[in-house]
């Protein structure tokens, strides 16, 4: 799994993208922007939120609820899916409290891939309340909690991440 950043002209800042090379389904991009050439072409692109389609290519996967909004931005979703559908690479999708935004769990990497519900500038924080209305940050925290009794462990030794969702529940890796 690899994360990279690229300059986003509209936002005037670096934004992150992720690549995962699935042993069975090929290269998968998440919210790609200017992917490094050495990664090659993806077989699949997953979109977390409609304005992150950016440079989607290969088979483009997005929740059915995002298809119309992506089409209005000129992005053709080749593989719309619903909750619980089987996805390439064993990737799992979960809705968040932010309307129109999902997160992806990559079990083989024990990694959670997020769009804008979690921001790092430079400290990790929840997106602003204004992005969630009528929901709240408490609703967002609850939607990001691990499912099925799994726990999340802290990553990179950042104690502040432990406070984000409550002690022992933050970070980007499941045990």
N, C-alpha and C positions, 0 to 999 in steps of 0.2 A: 504494500500500500504506500502511496506517495502523495504528499500534499505539496502544492506550489502556490505562489502568489503571482499576480499580474496587476498592472495598473489599470484601473477602471476609469475611463475618461469622464463619464457622467458623474461618478461619485468622487472623483479626484482623490482616490486613495487606492492602496493595494487591497485586492480581494483574494480570497482563497478558493482553490479548487482541489479535487481529490481524484486520484486514479487508483484502481484496484485491478490487478491482473488475476482473473479467476482461472483456476486450472481447467475448468470444464467449459466456461462460456466466453473466454477471451477477455480482452481489455475493456474495463468499464470506467467511464468518466462520470463524475458527479459535479454538476454546475461548472462546466469547463469555461475558462477564459484564457486564451493564449497558451495552450498546453505546450510544454517543451517538446521540440521535434523528436528527441530521442525516445519519447514514449510511443510514437507511432499512432496509427489510426485506431480509434476505439471500435469495438463491435457494438457497444451499447453506451447510451448516455442516460443518466437519471437526473431528473430536475426536482429540486426541493420546493421551489416557489416560482411562479410564472415568469418573473423578470430575471431569473437566473439561467434561462435556456441559453443565453449568450451564444456560444459556439457549439451547440448541440449537433452531433453527427453520429453516423452509424444508426442503429435502431434507437429511437428516442422513446423513453419510457416516462410516463407521468400519470398521476392519479386522474381518473376520469373527470373529476371536478375541475381540473386545471386545463383540460383540452381546449375549451372555447377561448379562454384567456390567452393561451399560448398561440392559438391560431390567429388571434388579433395582433400578435406580435410577429407574425410570419413564420411561426415554428410549427411544423407538422409533427404531431405525435404519432409515431407508427404503432406504438403498443400502449394504449391506455389500459389501466388496470384498476381494480377495486381492492378494498381491504381484504387481506388474507390470500390474495392471488399469489401463485408461485412466480418468482422473479429470477432472472439470470444471476448466477454467482451465489445463489442461496441468500441473496439480499432480502431483507424484510423491511416493510414500510409501516410507519406509524404516524397517525395524525397528531397534530399539536393543537394547542389552544389558539394558535394564531390562524385565522381563517385563510385557507388556501396554501398553507405551508405544512410540509411533512418532514420527517427525519428518516434516515435509512440506517438500519443495523446490518453490519457485515459480520455474521457470526464467526467465520473462519479467522477473521482478523481481530475479533473482539473489539470492533470499532463502531462508534456512532458517528454518522456523517450528518451534519446540520447545515442549514442555509443561514437564515438571519435570526432565528429564535435565540441563539447564543452568539454574542459578539465578543471579539477580543481586540481591544484597542488601548493599551496592550493587555489590560486585565480582563479576564473572562467575566462576562456579565450577561444578564437577561436582556432581551430587546426592550425598548421603552414601552411603557403602558399604552401610549398613544397608538402603537402598532397593533395592539391586541383588542381594542375596544370592539364590542362591549365586555370582553373578557379582561382578566387581570393577570398580573404576574403570578399570583397564587395559583390561578388556573393553569398557567403555563408550566409552573413547577410541577404540578400534579400530572400534567400530560407528558412530561419528560421523565417521570419516575419509571424505573425498570418494571417490566411486566413479568408475570409468572414466577415471582419470588426471587428473581435474579437480583444481584446487587452490583453496583458500580464501584470501581475502585478509583482512587485518585491517581492522576498521571502527572508526570513531570515534577512531582514533589511540591505542587502549588497548593499550599494550605488554604488559600482563599477560595479555591474551587470546592473545597469541602463545605464551605458555608453557603454556596450558591443554591443547592437543592436540599440542604440539611446534612448533618454529619454523616459521612461515609456513603453518600449517595451521589456525589458529583464526579465529573471526569468523563472520559470517553472510552472506558473499557469495562466490560462485565467480567465477573469472576466465574 
